[in-house]
């Protein structure tokens, strides 16, 4: 057990933004509890990351509350506690509003919003029991507050909007426990989730004034934002 280092829990850590965050925090000296629902991909990612003595892998779907509990248990047993959670796991696809089915709505609610909610509950319980505060960063999207006529993703965006609302609510509710809650809301990021997308279309200057940095970005831009938030104070 290495309790002298800070420990971060990261969902959706087998690729893309989550994998980038894991690498960034390992390089900074943190312990990492990495999660993904696909066991093979997660274990390959952990092998690539290195730092085997400071990484724990927990396989599971975040919408199952048992996954968050298992991540907390791994953090306590391997590293002595929980200091930070990044709710990165989620999905985003486009579909016209009138084509969205109840099954689509249920899917995005479960994968995106419910997964974030129940995983955060597990982390907060641990942070409050430890009594030293903590840090939670949710991944949202800039599109939750700025609709674009050429992006048809109402089902996904409803769930992401819920994550934004949850962030605001918890930032207030948990402040007395010295637990900071923030949301990073990127636009389109070059990750496996974007495979098949046309970057030339996504990078066109259709964004409102002041959004020059919100074109298709690389993972390191998002991981840098999370690193800054990890150093923030109440």
C-alpha positions as CSV (number, residue, x, y, z in Angstrom):
1,X,0.0,0.0,0.0
2,X,1.4,3.4,-1.0
3,X,-0.6,5.9,1.0
4,X,2.0,8.7,0.6
5,X,0.8,9.4,-3.0
6,X,-2.5,10.9,-4.1
7,X,-4.9,8.4,-5.8
8,X,-7.2,9.1,-8.8
9,X,-10.1,6.9,-10.0
10,X,-10.7,7.2,-13.8
11,X,-13.6,5.6,-15.6
12,X,-13.4,4.8,-19.3
13,X,-9.6,4.6,-19.1
14,X,-8.8,2.0,-21.8
15,X,-8.4,4.6,-24.6
16,X,-8.9,8.2,-25.6
17,X,-9.3,10.9,-23.0
18,X,-9.4,8.5,-20.1
19,X,-6.2,6.8,-21.2
20,X,-4.5,10.2,-21.6
21,X,-5.6,11.3,-18.2
22,X,-4.2,8.1,-16.6
23,X,-0.8,8.6,-18.3
24,X,-0.7,12.3,-17.3
25,X,-1.4,11.6,-13.6
26,X,1.0,8.6,-13.5
27,X,3.8,10.9,-14.9
28,X,2.9,13.4,-12.2
29,X,3.4,10.7,-9.5
30,X,-0.2,9.7,-8.7
31,X,-1.6,6.3,-8.1
32,X,-4.3,5.4,-10.7
33,X,-7.3,3.1,-10.5
34,X,-8.3,2.6,-14.1
35,X,-11.7,1.3,-15.2
36,X,-13.2,0.1,-18.5
37,X,-16.0,-2.4,-19.4
38,X,-13.8,-4.4,-21.8
39,X,-11.3,-6.5,-19.8
40,X,-8.9,-7.1,-22.7
41,X,-8.7,-3.5,-23.7
42,X,-8.3,-2.3,-20.2
43,X,-5.4,-4.7,-19.4
44,X,-3.6,-3.9,-22.6
45,X,-4.0,-0.2,-21.7
46,X,-2.6,-0.8,-18.2
47,X,0.4,-2.7,-19.7
48,X,1.1,0.2,-22.1
49,X,0.9,2.8,-19.3
50,X,3.6,1.1,-17.2
51,X,4.0,2.0,-13.6
52,X,2.6,-1.4,-12.6
53,X,3.1,-0.7,-8.9
54,X,0.9,2.4,-9.1
55,X,-1.9,1.2,-11.3
56,X,-5.0,-1.0,-10.4
57,X,-7.4,-2.2,-13.0
58,X,-11.2,-2.6,-12.3
59,X,-13.3,-4.1,-15.1
60,X,-17.0,-3.2,-15.1
61,X,-19.8,-1.0,-16.4
62,X,-20.1,2.2,-14.5
63,X,-23.9,2.1,-14.5
64,X,-23.6,-0.9,-12.1
65,X,-23.0,0.6,-8.7
66,X,-20.8,-2.4,-7.8
67,X,-18.2,-1.1,-10.3
68,X,-17.7,2.2,-8.4
69,X,-17.6,0.3,-5.1
70,X,-14.9,-2.0,-6.5
71,X,-12.9,1.0,-7.7
72,X,-13.0,2.5,-4.2
73,X,-12.1,-0.8,-2.6
74,X,-9.1,-1.2,-4.9
75,X,-8.0,2.3,-4.1
76,X,-8.2,1.7,-0.4
77,X,-6.5,-1.7,-0.5
78,X,-3.7,-0.8,-2.9
79,X,-3.1,2.8,-2.2
80,X,-4.8,3.8,1.1
81,X,-7.7,6.0,-0.1
82,X,-9.3,8.1,-2.8
83,X,-8.4,11.7,-3.6
84,X,-9.9,12.3,-7.0
85,X,-12.4,10.9,-9.4
86,X,-12.7,11.6,-13.2
87,X,-16.0,10.5,-14.7
88,X,-14.9,10.0,-18.2
89,X,-16.8,6.9,-19.3
90,X,-19.7,7.6,-21.7
91,X,-21.0,7.5,-25.2
92,X,-22.0,10.0,-27.9
93,X,-23.7,9.4,-31.2
94,X,-25.9,11.4,-33.6
95,X,-29.5,10.6,-34.4
96,X,-32.3,12.9,-35.6
97,X,-34.8,13.8,-32.8
98,X,-37.8,12.1,-34.4
99,X,-35.8,8.9,-35.0
100,X,-34.8,8.6,-31.3
101,X,-36.5,5.6,-29.6
102,X,-37.2,5.0,-25.9
103,X,-34.5,2.5,-26.0
104,X,-32.0,5.1,-27.2
105,X,-33.0,7.4,-24.3
106,X,-32.7,4.7,-21.8
107,X,-29.3,3.7,-23.1
108,X,-27.8,7.2,-22.9
109,X,-29.3,7.8,-19.5
110,X,-27.8,4.6,-18.2
111,X,-24.4,4.8,-19.8
112,X,-23.8,8.5,-19.3
113,X,-25.8,10.0,-16.5
114,X,-26.5,7.0,-14.2
115,X,-23.0,5.8,-14.6
116,X,-21.6,9.2,-13.5
117,X,-24.1,9.4,-10.6
118,X,-23.6,6.1,-9.0
119,X,-19.8,6.1,-9.4
120,X,-19.7,9.5,-7.8
121,X,-21.7,8.3,-4.9
122,X,-19.1,5.6,-4.2
123,X,-16.3,8.1,-4.4
124,X,-18.0,10.7,-2.2
125,X,-18.8,8.1,0.5
126,X,-15.1,7.3,0.6
127,X,-13.9,10.9,0.6
128,X,-16.3,11.9,3.4
129,X,-15.2,8.9,5.5
130,X,-11.6,9.9,5.0
131,X,-12.3,13.5,6.1
132,X,-9.7,15.2,3.9
133,X,-11.9,16.4,1.1
134,X,-11.4,15.5,-2.5
135,X,-11.9,16.4,-6.2
136,X,-14.4,15.2,-8.7
137,X,-14.2,16.1,-12.4
138,X,-17.0,15.1,-14.8
139,X,-16.7,15.1,-18.5
140,X,-19.5,16.9,-20.3
141,X,-19.7,18.6,-23.7
142,X,-19.7,22.2,-24.9
143,X,-22.8,21.2,-27.0
144,X,-24.9,20.8,-23.8
145,X,-25.2,24.6,-23.6
146,X,-24.8,25.6,-27.3
147,X,-27.0,23.9,-29.8
148,X,-25.7,23.6,-33.4
149,X,-28.2,23.1,-36.2
150,X,-26.0,20.6,-38.0
151,X,-25.4,18.3,-35.0
152,X,-28.4,16.1,-34.3
153,X,-27.7,14.3,-31.0
154,X,-30.6,15.2,-28.7
155,X,-30.6,11.8,-26.9
156,X,-27.0,11.9,-26.0
157,X,-27.1,15.6,-25.2
158,X,-29.9,15.2,-22.7
159,X,-27.8,12.8,-20.7
160,X,-24.8,15.1,-20.9
161,X,-26.9,18.1,-19.9
162,X,-27.8,16.1,-16.8
163,X,-24.1,15.7,-16.0
164,X,-23.7,19.4,-16.2
165,X,-26.6,19.9,-13.8
166,X,-25.3,17.2,-11.4
167,X,-21.9,19.0,-11.3
168,X,-23.5,22.3,-10.3
169,X,-25.7,20.6,-7.6
170,X,-22.9,18.6,-6.1
171,X,-20.4,21.5,-6.1
172,X,-22.8,23.3,-3.7
173,X,-23.9,20.3,-1.7
174,X,-20.5,18.8,-1.1
175,X,-18.6,22.0,-0.4
176,X,-19.0,21.6,3.3
177,X,-17.0,18.3,3.0
178,X,-14.3,20.2,1.1
179,X,-15.0,18.1,-2.0
180,X,-14.6,20.1,-5.2
181,X,-16.8,19.2,-8.2
182,X,-16.1,20.6,-11.7
183,X,-17.0,19.8,-15.3
184,X,-14.7,19.9,-18.3
185,X,-16.8,20.4,-21.4
186,X,-14.7,19.7,-24.6
187,X,-16.0,19.8,-28.1
188,X,-14.8,17.1,-30.6
189,X,-11.6,15.3,-29.5
190,X,-9.5,12.9,-31.5
191,X,-10.3,9.6,-29.8
192,X,-11.5,6.2,-30.9
193,X,-15.1,7.5,-30.3
194,X,-14.5,9.8,-33.3
195,X,-13.4,7.1,-35.7
196,X,-15.2,7.4,-39.0
197,X,-16.0,11.1,-38.4
198,X,-15.0,13.7,-41.0
199,X,-12.6,16.1,-39.2
200,X,-12.7,18.5,-42.1
201,X,-16.4,19.0,-41.4
202,X,-16.0,19.2,-37.6
203,X,-13.2,21.8,-37.9
204,X,-15.1,24.2,-40.1
205,X,-15.5,27.7,-38.6
206,X,-19.1,27.2,-37.7
207,X,-18.6,27.9,-34.0
208,X,-19.8,31.1,-32.3
209,X,-17.3,34.0,-31.8
210,X,-14.7,33.1,-29.1
211,X,-14.8,29.4,-29.8
212,X,-11.6,29.3,-31.8
213,X,-10.1,26.7,-29.5
214,X,-13.2,24.5,-29.6
215,X,-12.4,22.9,-32.9
216,X,-11.3,19.2,-33.1
217,X,-8.7,18.9,-30.3
218,X,-6.3,16.4,-29.2
219,X,-6.6,14.4,-26.0
220,X,-3.7,16.3,-24.3
221,X,-5.8,19.5,-24.3
222,X,-8.5,17.9,-22.1
223,X,-6.0,16.1,-19.9
224,X,-4.3,19.5,-19.2
225,X,-7.6,20.9,-18.0
226,X,-8.1,18.1,-15.6
227,X,-4.6,18.4,-14.3
228,X,-5.2,22.1,-13.5
229,X,-8.5,21.2,-11.7
230,X,-6.6,18.6,-9.6
231,X,-4.6,21.5,-8.1
232,X,-7.6,23.7,-7.4
233,X,-8.7,24.5,-3.9
234,X,-12.1,25.3,-2.4
